[in-house]
Amino acid sequence: MDGTLPIIRRHWAIENALHWVLDMAFREDEARHRAKNTAQNLTTLRHFALNNGEAK
């Protein structure tokens, strides 16, 4: 189990960094999109924009 903890910590560090960027760049925590699948569509667009911007 000694090798598992560092892997889990790295995973959560990456997860937390991603969500921090999404919140700061797109104010994601303040978004209140509730109509049908609007929230999922906007999340997909935000992730696309973030990944596209990092690739350049």
Residue, then its C-alpha position, 0 to 999 in steps of 0.5 A: m500500500d506504500g506505493t498507492l498513496p503517492i499515486i492517489r495524492r498525485h491524482w488529486a493534485i491534478e484534479n484540484a489544479l484543473h478545477w481551480v483553473l476552471d473556476m478562476a478562468f470560467r467562474e465555473d462555481e458561480a455558473r447556474h445553468r440548469a436547463k436540460n443538458t446545458a451544464q454538461n454542454l458548457t462543461t465540455l466547451r470549457h474543457f475543450a477551451l482549456n485543453n486547446g489553450e494549453a496545447k499552444 
